[in-house]
Amino acid sequence: MAVSGGKNELQEGLEVIESTNLKYFTREMTAEFYALKGMLLAQIGRSEDANKAFSAAVQMHDTLVKAWALWGDYLEHLFTRETGGRNMKFGVEAITCYLHACRHQNESKSRKYLAKVLWLLTYDNEQLELAEAVDKYMTGVPPIQWLPWIPQLLTCLVRNEGKLILNLLSQVGRMFPQAVYFPIRTLYLTLKIEQRERFKAGELADRRSSSPGQPQPVEP
């Protein structure tokens, strides 16, 4: 997470928020203050306090997209900053936050959050903890928001998390059958052609190995 200013400036901003009398603001505005406080705390390295501030923000106003998104960005940073031995808990929580943010956004504004969800899936482990988080928390995200990501979801089908992603595709397909059917058909035909080519190549290799002394026909 990039630090936009020096530590002193961040500390001053935090002091301004903490000294503000929040009783004059609506619950939504107060929740935004807590989300902003969490972001500042995260940038000065007070991780535990930052999580408490983000948690307070979404508890106060659980449909506040900005709070869920900022919390997700912070957790994503914690998850991806380690080059080895990543804490999957942070990845699961980041995906959870992004999916919550998508529940209350229109399709165009939710794209960046779903893009991050799909990107985080590339860090999944053998236990498929991140894919299970998507399967668990996708409920409530309008199916229309997944339409631009059908090709990426189909790519997930041929990976380890395919079974879990299939549940998501089925949900989208019930609402938008044509949008899912045609890409799946294209994928099926592509895989079928690739399988046929591999089979033919294998047969040709077997024939060559079984008769090494005979001249081989020249392929056209």
RODO-2510 file (C-alpha; in nm, 4 decimals, decimal comma):
residues 220
     n   res          X          Y          Z
     1     m     0,0000     0,0000     0,0000
     2     a     0,1581     0,3238    -0,1124
     3     v     0,2100     0,5896     0,1509
     4     s     0,0834     0,9138     0,0016
     5     g     0,2561     1,1398     0,2500
     6     g     0,5163     1,1404     0,5251
     7     k     0,4463     0,9765     0,8569
     8     n     0,3979     1,3147     1,0243
     9     e     0,1281     1,4158     0,7771
    10     l    -0,0469     1,0828     0,8234
    11     q    -0,0338     1,1230     1,2010
    12     e    -0,1777     1,4736     1,1735
    13     g    -0,4637     1,3454     0,9581
    14     l    -0,5336     1,0733     1,2111
    15     e    -0,5423     1,3271     1,4943
    16     v    -0,7914     1,5414     1,3011
    17     i    -1,0250     1,2429     1,2557
    18     e    -0,9956     1,1396     1,6208
    19     s    -1,0684     1,4920     1,7415
    20     t    -1,3779     1,5299     1,5201
    21     n    -1,7109     1,5205     1,7008
    22     l    -1,8931     1,2508     1,5034
    23     k    -2,2326     1,2972     1,6662
    24     y    -2,3234     1,5610     1,4074
    25     f    -2,2776     1,3186     1,1159
    26     t    -2,5013     1,0472     0,9727
    27     r    -2,4154     0,6797     1,0259
    28     e    -2,2891     0,6542     0,6700
    29     m    -2,0604     0,9554     0,7084
    30     t    -1,9372     0,8268     1,0447
    31     a    -1,8612     0,4912     0,8880
    32     e    -1,6591     0,6704     0,6179
    33     f    -1,4595     0,8432     0,8904
    34     y    -1,3783     0,5051     1,0455
    35     a    -1,2785     0,3637     0,7074
    36     l    -1,0492     0,6615     0,6465
    37     k    -0,9085     0,6185     0,9962
    38     g    -0,8360     0,2531     0,9171
    39     m    -0,6526     0,3498     0,5987
    40     l    -0,4336     0,6027     0,7842
    41     l    -0,3598     0,3550     1,0640
    42     a    -0,2621     0,0944     0,8057
    43     q    -0,0221     0,3344     0,6366
    44     i     0,1622     0,4131     0,9611
    45     g     0,1909     0,0444     1,0458
    46     r    -0,0695     0,0084     1,3223
    47     s    -0,2168    -0,3092     1,1802
    48     e    -0,4361    -0,4219     1,4693
    49     d    -0,5889    -0,0770     1,5149
    50     a    -0,6479    -0,0511     1,1407
    51     n    -0,8440    -0,3769     1,1367
    52     k    -1,0545    -0,2569     1,4297
    53     a    -1,1337     0,0693     1,2504
    54     f    -1,2312    -0,1069     0,9263
    55     s    -1,4439    -0,3541     1,1215
    56     a    -1,6204    -0,0699     1,3032
    57     a    -1,6905     0,1015     0,9703
    58     v    -1,8632    -0,1978     0,8078
    59     q    -2,0515    -0,2845     1,1263
    60     m    -2,1845     0,0689     1,1436
    61     h    -2,2887     0,0698     0,7760
    62     d    -2,2583    -0,2739     0,6154
    63     t    -2,3515    -0,1527     0,2665
    64     l    -2,0775     0,1117     0,2513
    65     v    -1,8787     0,0118    -0,0553
    66     k    -1,5869     0,2414     0,0234
    67     a    -1,5282     0,0794     0,3624
    68     w    -1,5342    -0,2762     0,2237
    69     a    -1,3053    -0,1755    -0,0646
    70     l    -1,0479    -0,0006     0,1556
    71     w    -1,0432    -0,2938     0,3949
    72     g    -1,0003    -0,5311     0,1008
    73     d    -0,7101    -0,3266    -0,0377
    74     y    -0,5391    -0,3344     0,3013
    75     l    -0,5814    -0,7106     0,3417
    76     e    -0,4674    -0,7689    -0,0177
    77     h    -0,1498    -0,5743     0,0644
    78     l    -0,0862    -0,7894     0,3712
    79     f    -0,1432    -1,1050     0,1675
    80     t     0,0699    -1,0239    -0,1361
    81     r     0,3644    -0,8495     0,0310
    82     e     0,5097    -1,1840     0,1440
    83     t     0,7024    -1,3607    -0,1309
    84     g     0,6881    -1,6970     0,0459
    85     g     0,4673    -1,8579     0,3075
    86     r     0,1697    -1,6290     0,2505
    87     n    -0,0958    -1,6126     0,5202
    88     m    -0,4034    -1,7464     0,3393
    89     k    -0,6256    -1,5910     0,6052
    90     f    -0,5516    -1,2454     0,4621
    91     g    -0,6294    -1,3645     0,1096
    92     v    -0,9634    -1,5134     0,2158
    93     e    -1,0572    -1,1965     0,4035
    94     a    -0,9571    -0,9726     0,1112
    95     i    -1,1777    -1,1726    -0,1274
    96     t    -1,4619    -1,1549     0,1252
    97     c    -1,4328    -0,7756     0,1424
    98     y    -1,4239    -0,7306    -0,2352
    99     l    -1,7297    -0,9521    -0,2854
   100     h    -1,9173    -0,7568    -0,0186
   101     a    -1,8266    -0,4350    -0,2003
   102     c    -1,9658    -0,5783    -0,5255
   103     r    -2,3024    -0,6506    -0,3686
   104     h    -2,3819    -0,2810    -0,3540
   105     q    -2,2233    -0,1545    -0,6762
   106     n    -2,3301    -0,1407    -1,0380
   107     e    -2,1544    -0,3589    -1,2953
   108     s    -1,9052    -0,1013    -1,4249
   109     k    -1,7897     0,0086    -1,0800
   110     s    -1,7579    -0,3475    -0,9493
   111     r    -1,5225    -0,4592    -1,2277
   112     k    -1,2049    -0,3587    -1,0477
   113     y    -1,3074    -0,5557    -0,7382
   114     l    -1,3930    -0,8710    -0,9321
   115     a    -1,0668    -0,8320    -1,1246
   116     k    -0,8831    -0,8392    -0,7930
   117     v    -1,0805    -1,1448    -0,6801
   118     l    -0,9825    -1,3370    -0,9930
   119     w    -0,6224    -1,2218    -0,9592
   120     l    -0,6070    -1,3360    -0,5969
   121     l    -0,7300    -1,6813    -0,7060
   122     t    -0,3960    -1,7315    -0,8820
   123     y    -0,2354    -1,7449    -0,5358
   124     d    -0,4612    -2,0288    -0,4168
   125     n    -0,3156    -2,3292    -0,2347
   126     e    -0,3858    -2,7018    -0,2632
   127     q    -0,6677    -2,6716    -0,0101
   128     l    -0,8395    -2,4205    -0,2426
   129     e    -0,9083    -2,1833     0,0448
   130     l    -0,9448    -1,8797    -0,1824
   131     a    -1,1770    -2,0577    -0,4277
   132     e    -1,3893    -2,1744    -0,1348
   133     a    -1,4147    -1,8141    -0,0163
   134     v    -1,5456    -1,7109    -0,3600
   135     d    -1,7940    -1,9996    -0,3570
   136     k    -1,9116    -1,9066    -0,0072
   137     y    -1,9406    -1,5288    -0,0412
   138     m    -2,0500    -1,4897    -0,4047
   139     t    -2,4102    -1,4995    -0,2812
   140     g    -2,5571    -1,1534    -0,3102
   141     v    -2,3328    -1,0417    -0,5953
   142     p    -2,5675    -0,9803    -0,8925
   143     p    -2,4909    -1,2364    -1,1691
   144     i    -2,4758    -0,9585    -1,4291
   145     q    -2,1565    -0,8320    -1,2684
   146     w    -1,9754    -1,1547    -1,3638
   147     l    -2,0607    -1,1350    -1,7361
   148     p    -1,7412    -0,9500    -1,8438
   149     w    -1,5372    -1,2166    -1,6639
   150     i    -1,6860    -1,5290    -1,8240
   151     p    -1,3637    -1,6068    -2,0215
   152     q    -1,1539    -1,5833    -1,7044
   153     l    -1,3996    -1,8028    -1,5120
   154     l    -1,3865    -2,0620    -1,7899
   155     t    -1,0074    -2,0649    -1,7602
   156     c    -1,0536    -2,1477    -1,3917
   157     l    -1,2654    -2,4490    -1,4913
   158     v    -0,9616    -2,6369    -1,6205
   159     r    -0,7635    -2,5644    -1,3034
   160     n    -0,7906    -2,7177    -0,9579
   161     e    -1,0645    -2,4813    -0,8458
   162     g    -1,2866    -2,5763    -1,1402
   163     k    -1,5504    -2,7574    -0,9347
   164     l    -1,6055    -2,4567    -0,7083
   165     i    -1,6096    -2,2062    -0,9961
   166     l    -1,8653    -2,4264    -1,1737
   167     n    -2,1178    -2,3333    -0,9038
   168     l    -2,0651    -1,9665    -0,9849
   169     l    -2,0967    -2,0229    -1,3602
   170     s    -2,4161    -2,2219    -1,3064
   171     q    -2,5650    -1,9332    -1,1099
   172     v    -2,4753    -1,6860    -1,3836
   173     g    -2,5988    -1,9261    -1,6532
   174     r    -2,9432    -1,9516    -1,4978
   175     m    -2,9865    -1,5762    -1,5418
   176     f    -2,7951    -1,5313    -1,8686
   177     p    -2,7861    -1,8705    -2,0446
   178     q    -2,6622    -1,7496    -2,3830
   179     a    -2,3798    -1,5455    -2,2323
   180     v    -2,2454    -1,8613    -2,0679
   181     y    -2,3395    -2,1258    -2,3274
   182     f    -2,1503    -1,9903    -2,6281
   183     p    -1,8144    -1,9383    -2,4497
   184     i    -1,8455    -2,2849    -2,2915
   185     r    -1,9188    -2,4382    -2,6322
   186     t    -1,6152    -2,2640    -2,7788
   187     l    -1,3979    -2,3885    -2,4927
   188     y    -1,5309    -2,7434    -2,5346
   189     l    -1,4591    -2,7497    -2,9085
   190     t    -1,1112    -2,6043    -2,8540
   191     l    -1,0248    -2,8656    -2,5923
   192     k    -1,1666    -3,1404    -2,8139
   193     i    -0,9467    -3,0343    -3,1069
   194     e    -0,6405    -3,0154    -2,8820
   195     q    -0,7124    -3,3620    -2,7439
   196     r    -0,7510    -3,5031    -3,0962
   197     e    -0,4203    -3,3475    -3,2050
   198     r    -0,2419    -3,4909    -2,9008
   199     f    -0,3883    -3,8344    -2,9739
   200     k    -0,2762    -3,8218    -3,3390
   201     a     0,0714    -3,7067    -3,2350
   202     g     0,0912    -3,9919    -2,9862
   203     e    -0,0130    -4,2476    -3,2459
   204     l     0,2484    -4,1166    -3,4905
   205     a     0,5198    -4,1366    -3,2247
   206     d     0,4180    -4,4951    -3,1398
   207     r     0,4386    -4,6014    -3,5060
   208     r     0,7825    -4,4479    -3,5431
   209     s     0,9154    -4,6133    -3,2287
   210     s     0,7755    -4,9548    -3,3263
   211     s     0,9526    -4,9568    -3,6645
   212     p     1,2803    -4,7678    -3,6297
   213     g     1,4482    -4,9375    -3,9262
   214     q     1,1877    -4,8510    -4,1844
   215     p     1,1799    -4,5193    -4,3681
   216     q     0,8975    -4,2983    -4,2521
   217     p     0,6554    -4,1363    -4,4943
   218     v     0,7041    -3,7669    -4,5463
   219     e     0,4254    -3,5648    -4,3901
   220     p     0,2510    -3,3391    -4,6441
***
